């Protein structure tokens, strides 16, 4: 009985830790008068949208993801699927409710379920990282990035990037996730290294002319730019988002037929018309 009480208390402490991390980041953004991507007050909804769009899943990935499960870790695999479903629910709410207060009320309960799922299973995830498929691990990393747990997301992505059988896109996805993890405020924050990772991915994609790579490059630049505007170099962030908007013109029929991404990218620039006091403006 005593062991069960300790486990429950540990779980609550873990959940409270992530909730506190999100609240601290929200307070930091509020104190900066929301000069960067105002929608971040929606607790990560738009961030997750951009991350999810940036991770261009190959056709059929979900068939492999759901169809190739092992019974011995079935519960953990189901929980990873649950994180994807919860993130999708949050994105739908963010996209459909304009009023910030109503949106907050609708997002919070779903977000708390996501935090609970990730916190409850974190130790077991870490114990079985090598048994999960690459697609499962990428989804898991996105979920941890969503709740700003950069350290755990980084741990998962290091496992992914070290695998020998990665496709080119999986490798780029892993590097993108690693780059994001180095921008999120945490004890391992290193925007310069994150920027180096983004530069490497952009260089690779810039040499490819197929549609998938071009669309991926657009979302990657926007993702990079948003992170720079939020916690990095203002000039670099403005440049990357502007390039994303420019390139979107050529691929809007495929990447953004409804104009939703154009609106998000434009808002990034609108909400960051000038650098914050002390924000670097060296460019990239």
C-alpha positions in Angstrom: 0.0 0.0 0.0 2.8 2.4 1.0 4.6 1.7 -2.4 1.4 2.6 -4.3 1.1 5.8 -2.4 4.7 6.7 -3.3 4.0 5.9 -6.9 0.9 8.1 -7.0 2.7 11.0 -5.3 5.6 10.7 -7.8 3.2 10.7 -10.7 1.5 13.8 -9.3 4.8 15.5 -8.8 5.8 14.8 -12.4 2.6 16.1 -13.7 2.8 19.2 -11.6 6.4 19.8 -12.8 5.3 19.9 -16.5 2.3 22.1 -15.6 4.6 24.5 -13.8 7.0 24.5 -16.8 4.2 25.5 -19.1 2.9 28.1 -16.8 6.3 29.6 -16.3 6.8 29.8 -20.1 3.4 31.4 -20.5 4.3 34.0 -17.8 7.5 34.7 -19.6 5.7 35.3 -22.9 3.1 37.5 -21.2 5.9 39.5 -19.6 7.3 40.1 -23.0 4.0 41.6 -24.0 3.4 38.9 -26.6 5.7 40.6 -29.1 6.3 37.1 -30.7 3.5 35.0 -32.1 0.7 36.1 -29.9 -1.1 32.8 -30.3 1.5 31.1 -28.1 -0.8 32.2 -25.2 -3.0 29.3 -26.4 -0.6 27.0 -24.7 1.2 25.5 -27.6 -1.7 24.9 -30.0 -0.2 26.7 -33.0 3.3 25.6 -32.1 2.1 22.0 -32.3 0.3 22.7 -35.6 3.5 24.0 -37.1 5.6 21.1 -35.7 3.1 18.5 -37.0 3.0 20.1 -40.4 6.8 20.3 -40.5 7.1 16.6 -39.7 5.9 15.5 -43.2 4.8 11.9 -42.5 5.2 9.6 -45.5 2.1 8.1 -47.0 1.0 5.0 -45.1 3.0 5.8 -42.0 0.0 5.4 -39.7 -0.8 2.0 -41.2 2.7 0.8 -40.2 2.5 2.7 -36.9 -0.8 1.1 -35.8 -0.4 -2.2 -37.6 3.1 -3.2 -36.4 2.6 -3.3 -32.7 4.1 -5.9 -30.2 1.8 -7.3 -27.6 4.4 -6.9 -24.8 4.3 -3.1 -24.9 0.8 -2.7 -26.3 -0.3 -0.4 -23.6 2.6 2.0 -24.2 2.0 1.9 -27.9 -1.6 2.7 -27.4 -0.7 5.7 -25.1 1.5 7.1 -27.9 -1.5 6.9 -30.3 -3.5 8.7 -27.5 -1.0 11.6 -27.5 -1.4 12.0 -31.2 -5.2 12.1 -30.8 -5.1 14.6 -28.0 -2.8 16.9 -29.9 -5.2 16.7 -32.9 -8.1 17.6 -30.6 -6.2 20.6 -29.3 -5.3 21.8 -32.8 -8.9 21.5 -33.8 -10.0 23.7 -30.9 -7.3 26.3 -31.6 -8.3 26.4 -35.3 -12.1 26.7 -34.6 -12.4 29.0 -31.6 -11.3 32.6 -32.0 -12.1 33.9 -28.5 -9.0 33.4 -26.3 -10.9 32.8 -23.1 -13.2 30.2 -24.6 -10.3 28.6 -26.4 -8.4 28.4 -23.1 -11.3 26.8 -21.4 -11.6 24.2 -24.1 -7.9 23.5 -24.5 -6.9 23.2 -20.8 -8.7 19.9 -20.1 -7.3 18.2 -23.2 -3.9 19.5 -22.5 -4.0 18.2 -18.9 -4.9 14.7 -20.3 -1.9 14.9 -22.6 0.4 16.0 -19.8 -0.9 13.2 -17.6 -0.3 10.6 -20.3 3.2 11.7 -20.9 4.1 12.1 -17.3 2.6 8.8 -16.2 4.4 6.8 -18.9 7.7 8.7 -19.1 9.8 6.1 -17.2 8.4 3.2 -19.1 8.9 5.0 -22.4 12.5 5.5 -21.5 12.9 1.9 -20.5 11.6 0.7 -23.9 12.9 3.3 -26.3 14.8 0.8 -28.4 11.7 -1.3 -28.9 9.5 1.4 -30.4 9.4 2.0 -34.1 11.0 5.2 -35.5 7.6 6.6 -36.4 6.3 6.0 -32.8 9.4 7.7 -31.4 9.0 10.7 -33.7 5.3 11.1 -32.6 6.4 10.8 -28.9 9.0 13.5 -29.4 6.4 15.8 -30.9 4.2 15.3 -27.9 7.0 16.2 -25.5 7.9 19.2 -27.5 4.3 20.2 -27.4 4.4 20.4 -23.6 7.8 22.1 -23.7 9.6 19.1 -22.1 12.8 19.7 -24.2 15.0 17.3 -22.2 12.7 14.3 -22.7 12.0 15.2 -26.3 15.8 15.4 -26.9 16.3 12.0 -25.3 13.8 10.4 -27.6 15.2 12.1 -30.7 18.8 11.1 -29.8 17.6 7.5 -29.9 15.9 8.1 -33.3 18.9 9.9 -34.9 21.2 7.1 -33.8 19.4 4.4 -35.7 21.1 3.0 -38.8 18.0 2.2 -40.9 16.6 5.8 -41.0 15.2 7.1 -44.3 16.4 10.5 -45.4 13.1 12.1 -44.3 13.2 10.4 -40.9 16.7 11.6 -40.3 15.7 15.2 -41.2 12.6 14.9 -39.0 14.8 13.9 -36.1 17.2 16.8 -36.7 14.3 19.2 -36.9 13.0 18.0 -33.6 16.4 18.2 -32.0 16.7 21.8 -33.3 13.4 22.7 -31.7 14.4 21.1 -28.4 17.5 23.4 -28.1 15.3 26.5 -28.4 12.8 25.7 -25.7 13.8 27.3 -22.4 15.3 24.6 -20.3 18.7 23.6 -18.7 19.9 22.4 -22.1 18.8 25.4 -24.1 21.4 26.3 -26.8 19.9 28.4 -29.6 23.2 28.5 -31.5 23.4 24.8 -31.8 19.7 24.6 -32.7 20.4 27.1 -35.4 23.3 25.0 -36.8 20.9 22.1 -37.0 18.3 24.1 -38.9 21.0 25.4 -41.3 22.1 21.9 -42.1 18.5 20.7 -42.9 17.8 23.8 -45.0 21.0 23.3 -47.0 20.0 19.7 -47.7 16.4 20.5 -48.7 17.5 23.5 -50.8 19.3 21.1 -53.2 16.1 19.0 -53.7 13.5 20.1 -56.2 10.7 17.6 -55.6 7.3 18.8 -54.3 7.5 17.1 -50.9 11.0 18.5 -50.1 9.8 22.0 -51.2 6.8 21.9 -49.0 8.8 20.6 -46.1 11.3 23.4 -46.6 8.6 26.0 -46.3 7.2 24.7 -43.0 10.8 24.2 -41.7 11.7 27.8 -42.4 8.5 29.0 -40.6 9.2 26.7 -37.7 12.8 27.9 -37.5 11.7 31.5 -37.8 9.1 31.2 -35.1 11.7 29.8 -32.6 14.1 32.6 -33.5 11.5 35.3 -33.0 10.4 33.8 -29.7 13.8 33.1 -28.0 16.5 33.7 -30.6 17.7 36.2 -33.2 15.0 38.6 -34.4 16.6 39.3 -37.8 17.1 35.6 -38.4 13.5 34.9 -37.5 12.1 37.6 -39.7 14.2 36.4 -42.6 13.1 32.7 -42.3 9.4 33.5 -41.9 9.6 35.9 -44.8 11.2 33.3 -47.0 8.5 30.8 -46.0 5.8 33.2 -47.1 7.7 33.9 -50.3 8.1 30.2 -51.1 4.5 29.5 -50.1 3.4 31.5 -53.1 4.7 28.8 -55.4 3.2 25.9 -53.5 0.1 27.2 -52.0 -2.2 24.9 -54.0 -0.4 21.9 -52.4 0.8 23.2 -49.0 -1.9 25.7 -48.0 -5.0 25.6 -50.2 -7.2 27.2 -47.5 -4.7 30.0 -46.7 -4.4 28.9 -43.1 -0.6 28.7 -43.0 -0.3 32.1 -44.8 -2.3 33.6 -42.0 -0.2 32.0 -39.3 3.1 33.0 -40.9 1.9 36.6 -41.5 0.9 36.8 -37.8 4.4 35.8 -36.8 5.8 38.9 -38.5 2.9 41.1 -37.5 3.4 40.3 -33.8 7.1 40.9 -34.0 7.5 44.2 -35.9 10.8 44.9 -34.0 13.2 43.1 -31.8 12.6 43.0 -28.0 15.0 45.0 -25.8 18.3 43.0 -25.8 17.2 40.5 -28.4 20.0 39.7 -30.9 19.8 41.0 -34.5 22.8 39.5 -36.1 20.9 37.5 -38.6 21.6 34.1 -40.0 
